[in-house]
Amino acid sequence: MFDILEADIVVFQETKIQRKDLVDDMVLVPGWDCYWSLPKHKKGYSGVVIYTRQSVCAPIRAEEGITGILCPPNSATSYFEAPEDQQIGGYPTKPQLEASAVDATTLDSEGRCVILEFPAFVLLGVYSPANRDETRDNFRLGFLDVLDARIRNLEAMGKRVVLTGDLNISREALDTANAEAAMRKNGYTAEDYISTPARRLFNQLLQGGKVVGERDAHREKPIMWDVCRGFHSGRKGMFTCWEQKVNARPGNYGSRIDYVLCSLTMQSWFSESNIQEGLMGSDHCPVYAIIKDQITVDGKNVHVLDVMNPAGMFVDGQRQREYSPRDMLPMSGKLIPEFDGRRNIRDMFTRKPSLQKSQSTASSLQNGELDPGRPNNADESSTPQSSQTTVPKTSTANGQNPKDTAPSLTAKKRSLADASTSKSLKRSKSGSAAPLPPGAGKGQQSLKGFFHSTGTARATCAASTLAPGTEIQSDETSITALRSVVEIDTSDVKSPTHASGVQSFASTSPASSFRSIQSSQASPSQGRGATQDAETVHDPIQSKESWSKLFTKPAAPRCEGHDEPCKTMLTKKSGMNCGRSFWMCARPLGPSGEKEKNTQWRCHTFIWCSDWNPTTAA
């Protein structure tokens, strides 16, 4: 992924992962460091992570949360209580926190912010709460209030700030496709729309943000620049998020809620910024910004690498020393106890073994017995790990002859084989201890497999389970009848548990059916009882077709506008129709966000599944 993005700093939001779910591929990424913020209470909810390429940039400080109330790993001291040389600073003051309707601990409990400080600027990776319903309005506005205070406090300290992430706010009507529909629905004017609480707060932060009326106290001046909009000031349809439920992305019916913002003094640092709407894999698309190699810092022209790493690591863009473990910060993901001191498992197989495969160790055999630290399999091949070596057949231990060790190895093999045989016999419920023919231990995975032909081996298996004295005819007609009853498809069996269960079924039930067929053909004079038994045998082809009809999905209706198969959806909106399924046009919504006639986008077709009868329609 990082090769595709071609970035040196990558910020992810809404990771929706818990610490116990972290794996090597997420944390131990070669050449990269990572800094995680995970929810404290809600499982699989929100989450932010920032990856930094170690060869290009290395932060000097890292924190989690926007208030400073949280503590660094393995510490009981909050960030805002740490020594000044260990603080990023700009923490909200007591009056600023009291202005929020939510306390600081709650604001930082959902894993919504990671802050990294470089000598050049302070980077904030943020996942802002969404406007889902009224129950979360206080939390959302409280989070935005404190975030605004933290950014303004950092600016007041003289530090440059870069704010990135999913802010869940569209600046104005230009940044969302459903602005007009939302205004009609809520009865808003254009001024009302840009004056909603969250949008008003956001616009007061930005240069060029539209603010109606007097600015709020302590927000008299804008301090941030919208980098992407700055390079594409009048561009329409520059959206970064689309609703997946209605497949709105192909028609570009979305909103711009993901941003890269920077301090006003950094405007000249950037050479390019844009969205990558063609990069799939999420309901959002990436937003990127490129910083020039040479930038102006405090009136001086410097190389960007000099101010993106600790002092002395780069001079004039040339590396003076390598990145080392002492440059890691306490919040680094590689210092999480589960990953500390480890490498990615893929790297383990790039090392060459310390001993050759043909080389043995004297400790491999002791007094003619296997080393207890190794598996009880004398024929096991060596693994790529250097700590394991293979014992050649000609090697000796303690000066003994190889023939002296053979009985011990053979005995262990025999004991393992006996154990395996006895275990397989216990699993069989056929009542016979005789070994089954090859492939007879397999079972079926699907119901259709019962009617699928696999060969005459099944006839042999079933015949072996007949009661003593039962007559077996060898004529071709009898064998054909046998095949139609006992042949089972076992080609898709995956688990031994399923195989054992089907094995028992195949060795009992088909045998009884076989006996009823043989009695009707070998002794026609047995009378009416034999005839009734013969009539109970069902045609397998007809049974297969019946089962197929039962489990096959009904044919989908075709939409009116395009004569294409519809797709089925489930009503989740509360009300009398909640839980009902319906058919609708499978095409995506168009740019208008409405169903359209005589266009390439979604038409007006709508049919309740309960009202659809494929037979009548045909």
Order of alpha helices (4+ residues) and beta strands (2+ residues): alpha-beta-alpha-beta-beta-beta-alpha-alpha-beta-beta-alpha-beta-alpha-alpha-alpha-beta-alpha-beta-beta-beta-beta-beta-beta-beta-beta-beta-alpha-beta-beta-alpha-alpha-alpha-alpha-alpha-alpha-alpha-beta-beta-beta-alpha
